[in-house]
Amino acid sequence: MNATAGYKVKHNPWIIAVTVTLATIMEVLDTSIANVALPHIAGSLGASQDESTWVITSYLVANAVVLPVGAYLGTIIGRKRFYMTCVAVFGISSFLCGLAPSLPLLLFFRVIQGLGGGGLQPSEQSILADTFPPEKRGQAFAVYGLAVITAPIVGPTLGGWITDNYDWRWIFFINIPVAILSLFLTHRLIEDPPAIKEEVKAARRGGFKLDYIGFGLIALTFGSLEVVLDKGQQDDWFSSHFIISFLAVTVIGLACLVIWELRQERVESKPILDLRLFTRRNFSVSFLMMFVLGFTLYATTVLLPQLLQSLMGYTAESAGMAMSSGGLATIICMPIVGILISRVDGRYLIMFGFASIAVALFHMTSLDLQMSFRYAAVLRFYQSIGLAFLFVPINSMIYLGIDARKNNDVSGLSNLARNIGGSAGTSFFTTVLARHQQVHQTYLVQNVVGSSQQWMSSVHALTSSLQHGSAALSDAQRGACLRIYQSLEAQASVLSYIDVLSMLAVFCACMIPMALLMQKPPKGMQASAH
């Protein structure tokens, strides 16, 4: 029996899974594909590098605003109609982004694109939850998870290749055919289940009473939070009045939002965010784990390519090829996890997933600037094995015991946790990297003294080497000192990367016992909604 009693889809559920995964690939790619194109965008539109970073921030802010309200809008206008509207908005805005003649217009179209993209993932997950019975839901989420986990890895590589070989505008134009195909298949294959149709009818009878205050508080809170996370390190966090102001707005907005949403429940009005879901242990623990999953996934997705490009001289395409081994691990492991989830307690799979990532991250602390391409690819492969063992079980466990009518709310909050976690992870990585690099550099410089025999030998050897290139003695000595300082900077950077990996490993290790707080799932994941 399906999640909605007596409901059975008319078409093959696996075709529906592939249909919603199309738009997933398109939307998740856009969260990372533009990163490597920022210098080209800035040069083409006459903007500075700092100004061009708002191309990323504007999308993330709009995305975060829509994620938690997608379920609410879906129950008012219908989930299928809302989903198709989001796909259409995303496709049209992608086309406009590609045509943008100036940075302000590009940012405006990116906001619209983020609004469209933010409604896709929650709708897709709730469609899968309603399409498949609980015992097969894990396999469906495995197909969906291939796109969610692999797309951020492929995004920078694809973006770099398109930018190098064509034009940065094509990173937006490639969304158009995918959006058209997704709209066609969705129109033909997907329909709203009876529970959604009943809620839509009830909403229409109530006269579409939109919670404008709730909408405003969500936009204010999560929009401000994304600005803080994305711009914090760049503006030196609490030394910036800009960051402090947005953080204050975030805290005050969140407090007001919680009070307002709980009040909506007391007056028997439909709240935008169903905060009572957090009273369920499985949901609360799964929400936290999804945050940590996004935190780790995005932090490590940024970490390894940046190290390979900034310290080892890899091109964006070469760094992306090293990262592609993570996609291979996901492709291999996701189907296996999809099968295991119906036979093994999901809590044990989650424990294995976090333990695997923790061990892989500790192993990654062995990296150095002499590592080969193969070694870097193997490190990413090991780390991605654990990701596959987390996404499917967490997404399956989070729906257990939840009324089918709440599937949209669960999907929206689950995706919000992963996206905010991703932004927090990226912010954490850039902050710790910068701060610890300064600490390590200071420590290393203190150990470079004129009386050191090793220092004198290194300077003498490099000076002699440079003099063989017909350089004057004074120039050769300055060049030798410069090279030693550059080497010292590189060592400090590597040590700071290792610090980040060690911290992420500890975070993941702390999640292992958290799985035991979750309720044991029924055999075969056959949870009845109630």
Buried (B, 14 or more C-beta within 10 A) or exposed (E): EBBBEEBEBEBEBBBBBBBBBBBBBBBBBBBBBBBBBBEBBBEBBEBEEEBBBBBBBBBBBBBBBBBBBBBBBBBBBBBBBBBBBBBBBBBBBBBBBBEBEEBEBBBBBBBBBBBBBBBBBBBBBBBBBBBBBBBBBBBBBBBBBBBBBBBBBBBBBBBBBBBBEEEBBBBBBBBBEBBEBBBEBBEEBBBBBEBBBEBBEEBEEEEEEEBEBBBBBBBBBBBBBBBBBBBBBBBEBEEBEEBBEBBEBBEBBBEBBBEBBEEBEEEEEBBBBBBBBEEBEBBBBBBBBBBBBBBBBBBBBBBBBBBBBEBBEBEBBBBBBBBBBBBBBBBEBBBEBBEBBBEBBBBBBBBBBBBBBBBBBBBBBEBEEEBEBEEBBBBBBBBBBBBBBBBBBBBBBBBBBBEBBBBBBBBBBBBBBBBBBBBBBBBBBBBBBEBBBEEBBEEBEEEBEEEEEEBEEBBEEBBEBBBEEEBEEEBBBBBBBEBBBEBBBBBBBBBBBBBBBEBBBEBBBEBBEBBEEBBEBEEEBEBEBE
